[in-house]
Amino acid sequence: MNKLNKQAPLEICEEFTKKNLEYLKNEQIWMSWWPLMERMLKRSNELEPVYAELCKEFGNPSDSNIPFKLTLEAIWYSGKAFSPDTVVHKKAVHTELVKLHDEIPRLARKLAKALRRQQEIAEPEDFGLGEYLSFVDIMCAASEGNGHYNSFLKPELEMLDGRFDRKYWPNLDDFIDAVAQREETRPEPLSGTLPDVVIQGRINLYKNYVLSLDEDIENCYQIPNNYQLSNASMATIVNVALDLSADNLISPDTVRLIRHRNKNSSQ
């Protein structure tokens, strides 16, 4: 009887994973989850303590047991979302976005200044700059091929453009200056999937995964906000999710140290 009870969480969680994997494959959705779900089924014996912990915390898995389901889904999602390749890619994207965040205001200011200078020297010296384009003309040119704009907005704006003098509309250089100002006041981009400590920090295979999965679970409001996978369970999940070789397995002590250092650094 004790043996059956001990095996129950493993058997129930295996069945739950198989059912969800079958559904995802039938619907052809969340394909990035499939490899980890399949690996978890192949290595389910390693995950038995993890499943036992989850069942003890939340009860047996089911579609109506939302905390359990969302915790498992966070794990299934993590295999691709927090993989080394994904982290490297996201960090590269962040670096480029930060560079653009600094570059766009500089370029916009430069363009606005050039447009003002063009106007300043052309008119007094009797140089024609071609047909004047109103702000609405520019919007129409920018929206070429946008059927919704041409059908709904363009007629209304052209009516306004005809009613009001040029002085009522923003100059192109002022508009571009506003773009620069908006970009200058906007905060630097933040990843929606990886913690800032991972994006900003050095590449570390274990740390990146542990902190990312911890934050993902913590930020899910339908999972009790005081819940955190034990160090032992997290270590097992890391080993399976990242498909680590026998000589690279992470230990519960390593997870404990990662969490401890992160907690101290954020205080």
HUDA-V440726 format. One record per helix or strand of 2 or more residues. SS is the DSSP state (helix for helix, strand for strand). FROM is the first residue (numbers start at 0). TO is the last residue. If there is no record, write none. Layout:
SS,FROM,TO  SS,FROM,TO
This chain:
helix,1,26  helix,30,41  helix,43,57  helix,65,80  helix,83,123  helix,134,141  helix,146,162  helix,165,167  helix,171,184  helix,195,199  helix,204,217  helix,230,240  helix,245,247  helix,251,264
